[in-house]
Amino acid sequence: MHPRQPDPDTVLDLVRRTTDAEIDRLLNRYLADAPDGAAALAHLRRTGNDGVLSPTAWSYLRVDPLLPPDTAPDDDPRRHALNAATTALTLWAHHQQSQRKRMHRTPRPGRTDTSLDLGGALSRLAHAGDNASLTPRFTQLTRMAPAGLPTTALRPLVRCLREGGVPLDYAELAVQLTRWRLPGGRRAVQRRWSTSFFETRPAPRPDSSTDPETVTAVTIAKDTP
């Protein structure tokens, strides 16, 4: 008999906290120019399109809270959470490459005007300059139905965010990728990404600052797709 599976909401909270803490730990090592900090990001970036981490990449990670027991069934939400967290960490490593600013950002307490999830971040980028190829790529992501996680489709979008200096909430991405594998979750995540993409617009600023940490956004009311 399999052990009782944890509540999905508990797993979602755990994957958010674990991903956020792990990025903080790895980023602190990277910004301190520690050899293991640069090496960890380099090995994460070498992960192939199948999303399978090498033993060396695994050795740099501290994701023990997400490890399911060996007897857990394939549909145990902890297995989905672990895959989602490592995928988010791999994408973050691509985003953080050659950047000294923090490319993983979570919403500030009391601030609800800026969306840092995938749809909101890509919307800010799309309205910041010439990104003609961005919307078609994003639209494809919101319509596709891959057997696993959409890692191959996410990588070029993350590359665009890196080039534009736009941060992303990778803890939220890990939560959404966990939901992606739960029953009915893929369409819910795709709807959320679409909604935040088409509702988020960069707000004009009185100065010329383009620091991604200080850019705000306004929300335009639209019907949810």
Secondary structure, DSSP 8 states (H G I E B T S, - for coil): -------HHHHHHHHHHHHHHHHHHHHHHHHTT-HHHHHHHHHHHT--TT----HHHHHT---GGG---TT--TT-HHHHHHHHHHHHHHHHHHHHTT--S--B----TT--S---SHHHHHHHHHTTS--TTHHHHHHHHTT---SS--HHHHHHHHHHHHHHT--B-HHHHHHHHHHHTSTTHHHHHHHHHHHHHHHEEE---SS----TTT--EEE------
